[in-house]
Amino acid sequence: MKAAPAIGLYDLSFTWPRQPVPALLLDELRIEAGQQVFISGPSGSGKSTLLAIIGGIVTPQRGTVSILGQPLQSLAPGRRDRFRVDHLGFIFQQFNLLPYLSVIDNVLLPCRFSSTRRNRALERADGLPQAARSLLDGLDLAPSLWTRDVASLSIGQQQRVAAARALIGRPDIIVADEPTSALDAQRQQGFLDLLQHQCRQSASALVFVSHDLRLAQRFDTRIALEQVNRAERMQEPA
């Protein structure tokens, strides 16, 4: 029997409240366990909506959202939240770090909310701080920075902290939303080297959303959302 994909979206339709047309219409989108996928698309093509659906933040009016074989629509909102923190790690465009916490404490936040992530982190480390330090070291963040307030770091350094927070506890899926948009080309490539290596080590599927098509060649698969989102095509002028 074929294993369930990491992400499976089928016959999907989603319309935001008070909007006259759907934001997303997908026949099928599958991302397998461990696969690294680059998703591109212009503004308005449905990228943010897609990520909100994958994370269980919103639910579609029609269709199936299967994450690791679990239909998200069958879960109550509280259980969807728990499922998300247990199995998905997010790297946001603006990072969403807590400025009053240290680097280490920011990285360990998912382990405070998820026993699954905490237990997985402890499988490979003698204590949670060591798990965080190992990730930060793997992401090439200097030890002298680990106890500093995260607000004192540069943008590139904060980005690596955000990646470590997403990766702690080896979630099954990493979702990265325009995480390199503030970096120059050299720093983009260096960050991606580290992120993709860490995802391979953890066997995590990587969903990477970006406008920068130069990065697409680094990924197993590229999906141009404007080509698969039928809602986008329906809005084109005749």
Salt bridges, closest charged atoms under 4 A:
ASP11 OD1 - ARG62 NH2 3.32
ASP27 OD1 - ARG230 NE 3.13
GLU32 OE2 - ARG30 NH2 3.04
ASP81 OD1 - ARG84 NH2 2.72
GLU123 OE1 - ARG170 NH2 2.42
ASP140 OD2 - ARG160 NH1 3.76
ASP172 OD2 - HIS87 ND1 2.87
ASP172 OD2 - ARG120 NH1 3.54
GLU178 OE2 - HIS211 ND1 2.35
ASP193 OD1 - ARG218 NH2 2.58
ASP212 OD2 - ARG214 NH2 2.78
